[in-house]
Amino acid sequence: MLNRRINELIEVAKHIEPETEIIIHEPFEDEDAVVEFLVPPEKFDDVYESVTHKSTQIWWEDGFDIVVWVHEKKPVEVKEAE
C-alpha cells in the first residue's frame, strides 16, 4: 500500500513535468517515506503544490507520513561551471 501511494505522488509530479527526477530517501525518524522531486524552476510551484496536497491527502486517508521535498534542478551550464 505504501509503495502504491508513493507511486501516486510520483505520477502527480510526472503529469505536471514528465522530466521530473525522483530520489527516494530513507526515512529519518517516524516518517514512512521521504521522496525528493527535482524539477525545472518554471515548474517548481505547480509540482510543489500538487505533491504537497497529495501527500496530505494520503496522510488523512491512510495515515502514511510521506515527506516530500521539491527542489529546482540546476541548469546544465551551472552544473558544468562548478
Backbone bond lengths (Angstrom), bond angles and torsions (degrees), N, CA, C in turn:
res aa  C-N    CA-C-N  psi(-1)  N-CA   C-N-CA  omega(-1)  CA-C   N-CA-C  phi
1 M - - - 1.457 - - 1.535 110.77 -
2 L 1.351 117.39 -43.31 1.463 120.46 179.45 1.529 110.30 -61.15
3 N 1.324 117.59 -46.17 1.468 120.23 179.77 1.528 111.65 -60.84
4 R 1.307 116.42 -38.37 1.466 119.96 178.30 1.527 110.43 -62.79
5 R 1.323 115.95 -41.62 1.472 120.29 -179.32 1.533 111.10 -69.17
6 I 1.337 117.33 -37.35 1.469 120.38 175.30 1.528 109.29 -62.37
7 N 1.322 116.67 -43.38 1.467 120.52 178.43 1.525 111.93 -61.91
8 E 1.322 117.07 -34.63 1.465 120.25 176.48 1.530 110.74 -63.73
9 L 1.326 116.75 -41.24 1.467 120.51 177.04 1.525 110.64 -61.64
10 I 1.319 116.01 -43.94 1.463 120.89 179.65 1.527 110.28 -62.42
11 E 1.314 116.87 -41.89 1.471 120.90 178.67 1.527 111.51 -61.67
12 V 1.327 116.95 -38.98 1.467 120.80 178.13 1.527 109.66 -60.16
13 A 1.327 116.84 -47.96 1.466 120.67 -179.22 1.525 111.42 -65.71
14 K 1.324 117.01 -43.64 1.474 121.34 -177.95 1.531 111.57 -68.52
15 H 1.322 117.21 -27.24 1.467 120.28 176.21 1.531 110.09 -65.23
16 I 1.320 116.30 -37.82 1.466 121.33 179.77 1.521 110.62 -78.36
17 E 1.341 116.50 -43.90 1.463 121.92 -177.86 1.524 108.68 -140.51
18 P 1.335 116.99 98.99 1.468 120.47 -176.68 1.532 114.44 -58.17
19 E 1.331 117.57 -24.00 1.465 120.97 -178.73 1.533 112.95 -89.70
20 T 1.312 117.40 12.36 1.466 120.92 177.73 1.519 110.08 -58.29
21 E 1.332 115.77 132.07 1.461 120.75 174.72 1.527 107.88 -93.61
22 I 1.319 116.11 137.94 1.460 121.87 -176.41 1.521 109.06 -117.94
23 I 1.325 116.09 133.43 1.465 121.89 173.91 1.525 107.10 -128.87
24 I 1.317 115.95 124.26 1.466 121.19 176.89 1.525 107.16 -97.69
25 H 1.328 116.56 123.98 1.464 122.19 -179.74 1.527 110.05 -105.90
26 E 1.309 115.59 157.95 1.463 120.94 172.63 1.530 108.25 -67.85
27 P 1.323 118.03 138.75 1.472 120.09 175.60 1.532 110.33 -61.20
28 F 1.333 116.49 147.70 1.451 121.54 -177.99 1.523 112.46 -83.66
29 E 1.300 116.80 -49.86 1.461 120.79 -176.07 1.520 109.88 -133.45
30 D 1.321 116.18 -97.56 1.463 120.65 -175.70 1.525 113.60 -95.95
31 E 1.344 117.24 -0.08 1.460 119.31 179.78 1.528 109.82 -66.65
32 D 1.312 114.78 153.54 1.465 119.87 174.75 1.522 111.43 -85.92
33 A 1.340 117.11 -29.64 1.463 121.46 -179.92 1.525 109.44 -163.08
34 V 1.335 114.87 156.46 1.460 121.88 174.10 1.527 106.85 -130.78
35 V 1.329 115.78 121.77 1.461 121.05 -177.37 1.526 108.55 -122.37
36 E 1.333 115.58 127.08 1.459 121.69 179.12 1.529 109.07 -107.41
37 F 1.324 115.55 135.21 1.460 122.55 179.89 1.528 108.17 -118.75
38 L 1.320 117.12 126.04 1.461 122.46 176.61 1.522 107.75 -109.55
39 V 1.337 115.49 118.86 1.465 120.89 -172.93 1.527 110.58 -131.84
40 P 1.331 117.55 158.82 1.462 120.11 173.71 1.530 109.87 -62.30
41 P 1.339 116.96 149.05 1.473 120.02 -177.88 1.527 113.99 -52.38
42 E 1.330 117.17 -37.48 1.469 119.64 -176.45 1.529 113.00 -72.12
43 K 1.318 117.92 -12.90 1.468 121.62 179.29 1.530 112.53 -106.34
44 F 1.335 116.65 -1.85 1.467 120.83 -174.63 1.528 112.42 -54.27
45 D 1.323 117.40 -54.73 1.471 120.66 -175.18 1.524 112.24 -60.11
46 D 1.332 116.42 -44.99 1.465 119.90 -178.46 1.526 111.57 -63.36
47 V 1.325 116.48 -46.15 1.470 119.91 -179.34 1.523 109.98 -67.06
48 Y 1.334 116.96 -44.49 1.467 120.61 -179.26 1.530 111.12 -57.30
49 E 1.315 116.53 -50.66 1.469 120.03 -178.77 1.527 111.64 -61.99
50 S 1.313 116.87 -41.61 1.468 120.63 -176.25 1.523 112.77 -69.61
51 V 1.340 117.47 -46.71 1.472 118.44 -177.85 1.524 111.38 -73.74
52 T 1.334 117.18 -30.98 1.463 119.68 175.77 1.528 110.04 -65.76
53 H 1.316 116.26 -44.54 1.471 120.67 177.36 1.528 110.34 -60.75
54 K 1.335 116.78 -45.84 1.464 120.89 -177.91 1.524 111.00 -65.40
55 S 1.333 118.42 -41.03 1.471 119.85 -179.84 1.524 110.96 -65.87
56 T 1.338 117.08 -34.70 1.464 120.52 176.08 1.524 110.43 -67.40
57 Q 1.318 116.76 -42.12 1.466 121.59 176.84 1.532 110.49 -59.82
58 I 1.323 116.98 -43.48 1.471 121.36 178.72 1.524 109.96 -61.84
59 W 1.327 116.52 -42.82 1.470 120.26 -179.79 1.525 110.35 -61.11
60 W 1.336 116.68 -44.89 1.464 120.24 -179.83 1.525 111.99 -66.11
61 E 1.326 116.99 -39.97 1.464 120.35 -175.70 1.528 113.50 -79.40
62 D 1.331 117.36 -41.46 1.466 121.02 -171.98 1.523 114.75 -119.66
63 G 1.329 116.85 -12.44 1.454 119.59 -179.42 1.520 114.28 81.64
64 F 1.346 118.26 7.63 1.465 120.77 177.70 1.520 109.65 -80.40
65 D 1.331 115.41 127.47 1.459 121.61 177.06 1.526 107.83 -94.41
66 I 1.323 115.67 94.44 1.460 121.52 179.96 1.525 107.89 -106.70
67 V 1.321 115.52 111.03 1.458 121.55 179.01 1.526 107.90 -80.14
68 V 1.328 116.53 132.33 1.462 120.48 177.48 1.524 109.58 -117.12
69 W 1.313 114.78 132.13 1.466 122.21 173.71 1.514 107.03 -115.84
70 V 1.309 116.75 130.10 1.461 120.85 175.65 1.521 107.13 -120.29
71 H 1.324 115.34 125.99 1.465 121.61 -179.96 1.520 109.31 -129.48
72 E 1.323 114.19 151.54 1.460 119.53 175.19 1.522 109.44 -79.47
73 K 1.333 115.88 136.51 1.464 120.65 172.72 1.517 108.07 -70.21
74 K 1.324 115.56 141.77 1.457 119.08 173.23 1.524 108.15 -76.52
75 P 1.332 116.89 140.24 1.465 118.72 174.88 1.528 110.36 -60.45
76 V 1.305 117.18 152.01 1.465 122.21 -176.85 1.519 111.26 -56.24
77 E 1.335 118.36 -42.35 1.466 120.33 -177.77 1.525 112.04 -64.22
78 V 1.327 118.78 -30.66 1.462 121.75 177.19 1.519 109.59 -71.69
79 K 1.324 117.95 -42.22 1.458 121.49 178.68 1.520 110.76 -60.04
80 E 1.336 117.13 -41.61 1.455 121.06 -177.68 1.518 111.72 -69.53
81 A 1.324 118.85 -30.72 1.457 122.43 -178.84 1.520 112.22 -73.40
82 E 1.308 117.45 -21.20 1.464 120.80 -176.46 1.458 112.09 -77.17
